[in-house]
Amino acid sequence: MKNASPEKPLEEIYFAGGCLWGVQEFMRHLPGVVFTEAGRANGTSHSTASPYDGYAECVRTQFDPDTVSVETLMGYFFEIINPHSVNKQGEDVGEKYRTGVYSNHPEHLTIVRDFIAAREDADRVAVEVLPLSNYVPSDKEHQDRLTRFPDDYCHIPLDLLHKYKQK
C-alpha cells in the first residue's frame, strides 16, 4: 500500500478579460481547472440587480495547485486578452470589461505581479492586480453561456477559445 500524501486543497483566483462568457468557456477547459463561475469582481453591491457599481466581469476559477500553477494560468490568460487594452476586449467596451486578476491569497497576487514584471512589455500591460474585495455570481443565464449557446457572440476566436478542450 502506498503512503497517502495529504492532498493540497483547491485554490481560487478570479480572471477578468472582457466579456465573461468567453473567459469562462476558455478557462473551464484548462488542465487543472476544476470549477468556473461567471461573476463580478470588486464592485460595491452584493446583487446583480443593482446599477453598475464599478465591478469587472470575471470568472471565479478553482484549480488544483498540484496540476497547474498560478503562473501557468497567467500564461493561458494572456493568450486570450490584449494586455495593453484599457477597458476594452474585442467589441466589448467599458470599465466592466477591463482586464484584471483578483485573489484573496496575497501569494497569488505576488506571482501575478512577478509574471507581468517579467514580460518585455510590462510597462504597457494594463491588467489590474488587486485583492478580491467583493464577488457576486452572475445570474444563471450567464453561467456556462457559450457551452449552452455556442453560437453566441465571443471576442475570443473559436480556434483559441477551444484550444485546450479535450475532444
N, C-alpha and C positions, 0 to 999 in steps of 0.2 A: 504494500500500500504506500502510495506517495505521501510525503509530508504535505499537509494542506498549508498553503500560504494564504495569509489574510488578503482578501481582495480589496483593492482601493475602491472607495465609494465613487459613484459617478460625480463628475464636476459639471458646472454650468457656466455658460458665458452667453452674452447677447450680442448679435451682429445686426447692424443697421446698414443697409446697402441699397437704398432706393425702395421701390415697391416690395413689400414683404412677401408677396406671392412667389416671386421668382427666387428670392433669397431662401425661403423655406424649402421650395422644391429642390434647389441645388444642395442645400445643407443636409437634408434628410437622407440623401444617398451616399454621403461620405463615409469612408471606413472609420469605425469607432464612434460615430454619432448614433445614439440610441433613441433620442426623442427630440422633436422640434415642436415649437408652438409659436404661431404668429401673435405679435403683440405690439405694445407701445412702451418705449423706454423713456424714463426721466421727464415725464410730464408732471403736472401738479394734481390731476384728477385721478380718482380711483374708479372711473367709469368710462365706457366708450360713448355714452350718451351726452357727454359734455362737449362744448365747443373746443376747438383746437387750443391746447394748453402748453405747447412747447415740446411735445413728445417727438421722438423719432420712431418711425415704423421699424420694427426689429423682429428678430427671430430668436426666441429662447432656445438654446442649443445645449442639450445634455449629452455628455460624451464620456467614454471610458478612457481614463488617462493612461491605462496600460496599452491601449491600442493606438491612440492619437494624442499628440501634444497640442498645447495652445499655439505654439509656433507653427506647427504643420497646419492647423486650422486657419491660421492667418494667411499662410501661403495659398490655401484654397480660396479664402475670402477675397484675396487680391486678384484672383483670376476673374472674378465676376463684377468688380467695381472699377470705376475710373477714380483712382485715389486722389486725383488733383481737382476733381469737380466739387464745387460748393453748392449744396442744396439742389443737386440735380444728378440723376442717373437715368440714362436713356431719355425717354419722353416724360419722365416723372420729374416735375419741378416744384420746389417749395421746401421750406425748412423741415417738414416732416420726412422728406426723402434724403436728408443728409446722411453721410456715412459716419459710422461710429462703432465702437466696441465698448461694451459695458460689462462690469462684473462686480460681485460682492467680495471677490478674492483679490487683495492687493497684489499678490504674486502674479496673477493673470495680467493685470494692468502693466506691471513691470515688464513682463515678457512681450506684451503687445508694443509698448513704447520702444523696447530694445529692437524688436523686429522692424519697426518703422525707421528707427535711427540708423540701422544697418543698410538701408536702401540708398542707392546713389541719388535718388530723387527725394530724399527725406525732407528737404527744405520746402518742397512743393506739395507734400502729402497733406490733404485736408480731412483726415479721418480723426474725429474726436475720440479721445480715450478717457473715460470717466468712470468713477464708481457708479453702480446702479443705485439710484435713489428712489425709483418708483417703477413698477412694472404692472401693466394692465393687459391681460389676454385680449386678443381681438375677438370679435363676435364669431360665432360658429360658421357663418357664411364665408369668412376669410381663412379658416383653417384648412390647410392642405388643398387650397383652391385649385392649383394647377394639376394636382393629381386627379381631382374630381372633374375639372373642366380644362383639359389640356389645350384647347384652342383659344383660351382667354389670352389677353394681352400680357406680354412679359418683355421687359427690357433686356433680358439676357438671351442671347442667341440660342436656339434649340439645341444645337450640337454641343454647346458648352453647358447648357442647363442640365443635360443628362449625361455629361461626360463620365461620371462615376457611378451611374446607375447600373446595378447588376442586371444582366439580361435574363 
